[in-house]
Amino acid sequence: MTTTPTPSSVKSPAPPGGSVLRDPAFLRLWAGTTASGLATWALPFVLGLAVLHRDLDAGGLGLVLAARTGGFLLAVAIGGVLADRHSRRVVVLWSALAAAVAAPALAAGLGRSLLLMTVAAALAGAGQGACRPAFQALTAETVAPARRQQANAAMTMAVRSATLAGPALTALLAAFLDVPALLLGIGVLWLVAALAPARSTGPTARPAAEPPTRRTAMGAEFLDGIREARRHPWFLAGLTALVAVIALGYSATSVALPLISRDRYDTEWVLAASMTAYTVGALAGALLIARWRPRSPGWAALAALGAYGVAPLSLMFPVHPVLVVAAYALAGIGIELFNVPWFTATQREVAPDKLARVSSLDFLVSYGLAPVGLALIAPAIARFGVTAVLGACAAACFLVPAAAALVPTTRHFSRAGAAAGD
């Protein structure tokens, strides 16, 4: 029977000498994760180009993107169960191959069949959703515990770098390639994601599971993952704080920033500079947390998450635009100072045979509630005004993580912290 690993100390270990990027197995996993992240980011951007080229109208774009989101949310829960039931490497392989197959189907349907594009987008979202918890669990199998924070920081830096450089690269490629060719390029990225990760053979690899005599229903297995999550008060508290920041803070700023950039500052520069500053800040945060080990990592992570509140706060008043840009940079730093310790703690504390299911719960709740927040913010702004909504969302960003920090075991993101007076 697999048991939950218990850290010998509530303090995070110092990273060992040498970079995790020198590990060939991790490099292959990093390449696969990076390819999947770039492909995930690129699809809505390329479909946006299809609208500009009049191969797809705005209504069709909304339908296709909604189908992708629906496929993601459905598959992320199933993928978590499958990744705990079978080889994580195999789950990554087949889910990424499904997304790769969806790319030429999208190209074939472009300008010809909206139904084909909708089905293909749902398949692409399903492949994306199924591989996310598998990649998260595969990192725990591939990387030794003391190096996982460095590994998770490297993963997030790759994704943020793709977000920063991706628009310019895609625009450059669009000068030479049409939209169907770009969609096929997304399929190639998914092939890299499918084939790059190596089979885990190191000391942290999960042993092969014995064939069960009676297969448990998939829904029951997912509920078992929820029960595992409930065993960790710090996880539930942190997830609540993360949802509050994403569904309220991130949604409010996503809707309000373009409006304020246009109406208050009369320029698109504030919008572009703020979003760029957010990504650059996230890169800086990931670089910092790759080496920094605070004495109370959970409290530090929650304080950093709460720092996102400065973004909606900066939009409430007619401040100089440089302050808005600086606030977004600070928010970006904070989000990665939370994300990396959060992923690392989950990989350390959760029972290895339930890690993918708990990770899928994380993705399902945070990604699933984000569209709800986006849908509600615009009517709230119309009803109560942008300043009131931004103020309420900023307060939630500050207060919910602070309240989460009061929950036992959050100080170190570890159940072992309770025994040490956490």
C-alpha positions in Angstrom: 0.0 0.0 0.0 1.3 3.5 -0.9 1.5 5.9 2.0 1.7 9.6 2.1 5.4 10.7 2.3 6.1 12.7 5.4 8.9 15.3 5.2 11.6 15.0 7.8 11.4 18.7 8.4 8.8 21.4 7.9 11.5 23.6 6.3 12.1 23.3 2.6 15.5 21.7 1.8 18.1 23.8 0.1 18.6 22.9 -3.5 21.5 20.6 -4.2 24.5 21.7 -6.2 24.1 21.7 -10.0 21.2 22.6 -12.2 18.3 20.3 -12.8 18.6 21.3 -16.5 21.6 19.0 -16.6 19.4 16.0 -16.0 18.6 14.4 -19.5 15.3 12.8 -18.2 14.1 16.2 -16.9 15.2 18.0 -20.1 13.0 15.6 -22.1 10.1 16.2 -19.8 10.7 20.0 -19.8 10.8 19.9 -23.6 7.5 18.0 -23.8 5.8 20.3 -21.2 7.1 23.4 -23.0 5.8 22.2 -26.4 2.4 21.5 -24.9 2.2 24.9 -23.3 3.2 26.7 -26.5 0.6 24.7 -28.5 -2.1 25.5 -25.9 -1.3 29.2 -26.0 -1.0 29.3 -29.8 -4.3 27.8 -30.8 -6.6 30.8 -29.8 -4.1 33.2 -31.3 -4.0 31.4 -34.6 -7.8 31.1 -34.6 -7.9 34.8 -34.1 -5.8 35.2 -37.2 -8.4 33.1 -39.0 -11.0 35.7 -38.0 -8.8 38.5 -39.4 -8.5 36.6 -42.7 -12.3 36.0 -42.8 -11.9 32.3 -42.7 -13.9 32.3 -39.4 -16.4 34.7 -38.0 -16.6 36.0 -34.4 -19.5 33.7 -33.5 -17.7 30.7 -34.9 -14.5 31.6 -32.9 -16.5 31.8 -29.7 -18.1 28.4 -30.4 -14.8 26.7 -31.2 -13.0 28.2 -28.1 -16.0 27.2 -25.9 -15.8 23.6 -27.2 -12.1 23.6 -26.4 -12.7 24.8 -22.9 -15.5 22.2 -22.5 -13.2 19.4 -23.7 -10.5 20.5 -21.3 -12.8 20.6 -18.2 -14.2 17.2 -19.0 -10.9 15.5 -19.7 -8.8 17.0 -16.9 -10.8 15.0 -14.3 -10.7 11.8 -16.4 -7.0 12.4 -17.1 -6.2 12.6 -13.4 -7.9 9.2 -12.8 -6.1 7.6 -15.8 -2.7 9.0 -14.8 -3.1 7.4 -11.3 -4.5 4.2 -12.8 -1.9 3.7 -15.6 1.5 4.9 -16.6 1.7 8.7 -16.5 4.0 8.5 -19.6 1.4 6.6 -21.5 -1.3 9.1 -20.6 0.8 12.0 -21.8 1.5 10.1 -25.0 -2.1 9.4 -25.9 -3.6 12.7 -24.8 -1.0 14.7 -26.7 -1.5 12.5 -29.8 -5.2 13.3 -29.5 -4.5 17.0 -29.5 -2.0 16.5 -32.4 -4.8 14.8 -34.5 -7.1 17.6 -33.8 -4.8 20.2 -35.4 -5.2 18.9 -39.0 -8.9 18.4 -38.4 -9.1 22.1 -37.5 -7.2 23.0 -40.6 -9.5 20.8 -42.8 -12.7 22.4 -41.3 -11.4 26.0 -41.6 -13.8 27.9 -43.9 -15.6 24.6 -44.8 -17.2 23.1 -41.7 -17.8 24.8 -38.4 -19.1 21.5 -37.0 -15.8 19.7 -37.8 -13.8 22.6 -36.2 -16.0 22.5 -33.1 -15.5 18.7 -32.7 -11.7 19.0 -33.4 -11.4 21.9 -30.8 -13.2 19.8 -28.2 -10.7 17.0 -28.9 -7.8 19.4 -28.7 -9.1 20.7 -25.3 -9.5 17.1 -24.1 -5.9 16.3 -25.0 -4.7 19.4 -23.3 -6.8 18.7 -20.2 -5.8 15.0 -19.9 -2.1 15.7 -20.1 -1.9 18.4 -17.5 -2.3 16.3 -14.3 -0.1 13.6 -15.9 2.7 16.0 -16.6 2.4 17.3 -13.0 2.7 13.8 -11.6 5.4 12.8 -14.0 7.6 15.7 -12.7 7.4 14.1 -9.2 8.5 10.8 -10.7 11.3 12.2 -12.7 12.9 14.7 -10.3 14.2 14.0 -6.8 12.3 15.8 -4.0 15.1 18.3 -3.2 15.2 19.5 -6.8 11.5 19.8 -7.5 11.1 23.4 -6.7 13.9 24.2 -9.1 12.3 22.0 -11.7 8.9 23.5 -11.3 10.4 27.0 -11.7 12.1 25.9 -14.9 8.8 24.6 -16.2 6.9 27.8 -15.5 9.8 30.0 -16.9 9.5 28.1 -20.2 5.7 28.7 -20.4 6.1 32.4 -19.5 8.8 32.8 -22.1 6.6 31.3 -24.7 3.8 33.7 -23.7 6.2 36.6 -24.0 7.9 35.7 -27.3 4.9 33.8 -28.9 2.9 36.7 -30.4 6.0 38.1 -32.2 7.0 34.6 -33.4 3.5 33.8 -34.6 3.1 37.1 -36.4 6.5 36.5 -38.1 5.4 33.1 -39.2 2.1 34.4 -40.4 3.9 36.6 -42.9 5.1 33.4 -44.6 2.5 30.8 -43.7 -1.3 30.7 -44.0 -3.6 29.8 -41.1 -3.9 26.1 -42.0 -0.1 25.7 -42.0 0.1 27.3 -38.6 -2.5 24.9 -37.3 -0.5 22.0 -38.6 2.5 23.5 -36.8 0.5 23.3 -33.6 0.0 19.6 -34.3 3.8 19.2 -34.6 4.2 20.8 -31.2 1.8 18.3 -29.8 3.8 15.5 -31.4 6.8 16.8 -29.5 4.8 16.8 -26.3 3.8 13.2 -26.9 7.2 11.8 -27.8 9.7 13.9 -25.8 9.2 12.6 -22.2 11.2 9.5 -21.3 10.0 6.6 -19.2 10.7 7.2 -15.5 13.4 4.9 -14.3 15.0 6.9 -11.5 14.8 6.4 -7.7 11.7 8.5 -7.5 9.8 6.7 -10.2 6.5 5.1 -9.2 6.6 1.3 -9.1 4.4 -0.5 -11.6 1.0 -1.0 -10.1 -0.4 -4.5 -9.7 -3.4 -5.3 -11.9 -6.5 -4.7 -9.8 -8.8 -7.7 -9.3 -11.8 -5.4 -9.6 -11.8 -2.1 -11.4 -13.2 0.8 -9.4 -15.6 3.1 -11.2 -13.9 6.2 -12.5 -16.1 8.5 -10.6 -15.4 6.7 -7.4 -11.6 7.0 -8.0 -12.0 10.7 -8.6 -13.9 11.0 -5.3 -11.0 9.2 -3.7 -8.7 11.9 -5.0 -11.0 14.5 -3.4 -10.8 12.7 -0.1 -7.0 12.7 -0.4 -7.2 16.5 -1.0 -9.3 17.0 2.1 -6.6 15.3 4.2 -4.5 18.4 3.6 -6.0 21.6 5.1 -3.3 23.7 3.5 -4.3 22.5 0.1 -8.0 23.4 0.5 -7.1 26.8 1.9 -4.6 27.5 -0.8 -7.0 26.4 -3.5 -9.7 28.7 -2.1 -7.3 31.6 -2.2 -6.2 30.8 -5.7 -9.8 30.6 -7.0 -10.6 34.0 -5.4 -7.7 35.6 -7.1 -8.3 34.1 -10.5 -12.1 34.3 -10.5 -12.3 37.8 -9.1 -8.9 39.6 -9.4 -7.7 38.2 -12.7 -11.2 38.4 -14.2 -11.8 42.0 -13.1 -8.5 43.2 -14.5 -8.9 41.2 -17.8 -12.2 43.1 -18.4 -11.3 46.5 -16.9 -7.8 47.0 -18.2 -8.8 47.4 -21.9 -11.6 49.8 -21.0 -9.4 51.9 -18.7 -6.5 51.9 -21.2 -8.9 53.3 -23.8 -11.1 55.6 -21.8 -8.8 57.0 -19.1 -5.4 57.0 -20.9 -6.6 57.1 -24.5 -4.0 54.7 -25.7 -3.4 51.0 -26.2 0.1 51.4 -24.8 -1.1 50.9 -21.2 -2.8 47.6 -22.1 0.1 46.2 -24.0 2.8 47.4 -21.5 0.8 46.1 -18.5 0.3 42.6 -19.9 4.0 42.5 -21.0 5.0 43.6 -17.5 2.9 40.9 -15.9 4.7 38.2 -18.0 8.1 39.7 -17.3 7.3 39.8 -13.6 6.2 36.2 -13.7 9.6 35.3 -15.2 11.4 37.2 -12.5 9.3 35.5 -9.9 10.1 32.0 -11.2 13.8 32.9 -11.4 13.7 34.1 -7.8 11.8 31.1 -6.4 14.1 28.6 -8.1 16.7 29.4 -5.4 14.9 31.2 -2.6 13.7 29.0 0.3 11.7 31.2 2.8 11.5 29.9 6.4 7.7 29.8 6.2 7.1 28.9 2.5 3.3 28.6 2.7 2.8 32.0 4.3 5.3 33.6 1.9 3.4 32.0 -1.1 0.0 33.2 0.1 1.4 36.7 0.8 2.8 36.7 -2.8 -0.6 35.5 -4.2 -2.4 38.3 -2.3 -0.1 40.8 -4.0 -2.2 40.4 -7.1 -4.6 42.8 -5.4 -2.3 45.7 -6.4 -3.4 45.2 -10.1 -7.1 46.0 -9.6 -6.1 48.6 -7.0 -4.0 50.5 -9.5 -6.9 50.7 -11.9 -9.3 52.3 -9.4 -7.7 55.7 -9.5 -6.3 58.1 -12.2 -2.6 57.3 -11.4 0.3 57.7 -13.7 0.3 54.8 -16.2 3.8 53.8 -15.1 2.3 52.8 -11.7 -0.3 50.6 -13.4 2.5 48.8 -15.3 4.5 48.5 -12.1 1.5 47.0 -10.3 1.1 44.4 -13.0 4.8 43.5 -12.8 4.4 43.0 -9.1 1.3 40.8 -9.6 3.3 38.7 -12.0 6.1 38.2 -9.6 3.6 37.2 -6.9 1.7 34.7 -8.9 4.9 32.6 -9.6 6.1 33.0 -6.0 2.9 31.2 -5.2 2.6 28.7 -8.1 6.0 27.1 -7.8 5.9 26.3 -4.0 2.3 25.3 -4.4 3.1 22.7 -7.1 6.2 21.5 -5.2 4.2 21.0 -2.0 1.5 19.1 -3.8 4.1 16.8 -5.3 5.8 16.3 -1.9 2.7 15.9 0.4 0.1 14.1 -1.6 0.1 10.3 -1.7 2.0 9.4 -5.0 -0.8 7.1 -6.2 -3.3 10.0 -5.9 -1.2 12.8 -7.1 -2.6 13.1 -10.6 -6.2 13.2 -9.2 -5.4 15.9 -6.7 -3.6 17.9 -9.4 -6.6 17.5 -11.7 -8.9 18.8 -9.0 -6.6 21.9 -8.7 -6.8 22.5 -12.5 -10.5 21.7 -12.7 -11.5 24.2 -9.9 -9.2 27.0 -10.9 -9.7 26.8 -14.7 -13.4 25.9 -14.3 -14.3 28.9 -12.2 -12.3 31.4 -14.2 -14.9 31.6 -17.1 -17.6 32.1 -14.5 -15.8 35.1 -13.1 -15.2 36.6 -16.6 -18.9 36.1 -17.4 -20.0 37.9 -14.2 -17.6 40.8 -14.0 -19.0 42.7 -17.0 -22.6 42.7 -15.7 -21.3 43.7 -12.3 -19.4 46.6 -13.7 -22.5 47.7 -15.6 -24.6 47.5 -12.4 -22.2 48.9 -9.8 -19.5 50.7 -11.7 -16.0 49.8 -12.5 -14.5 51.4 -9.3 -16.7 49.5 -6.9 -16.1 46.2 -8.7 -12.4 46.7 -8.8 -12.3 47.7 -5.1 -14.3 44.6 -4.1 -12.0 42.3 -6.2 -8.9 44.0 -4.8 -10.2 43.4 -1.3 -10.8 39.8 -2.0 -7.3 39.3 -3.4 -5.9 40.7 -0.2 -8.2 39.2 2.4 -8.8 35.6 1.1 -5.1 34.6 1.0 -4.7 36.3 4.4 -7.6 34.2 5.8 -6.1 31.1 4.2 -2.9 31.7 6.1 -4.8 31.2 9.3 -5.6 27.6 8.5 -3.4 25.1 10.3 -0.6 23.6 8.2 -0.5 26.5 5.7 2.6 28.0 7.2 4.8 25.3 5.6 2.3 23.8 3.1 2.7 20.6 5.1 0.7 18.4 7.4 4.0 17.9 9.3 3.9 21.5 10.3 0.9 20.9 12.6 3.2 18.7 14.8 5.7 21.6 14.9 3.1 24.1 16.1 2.1 25.4 12.7 
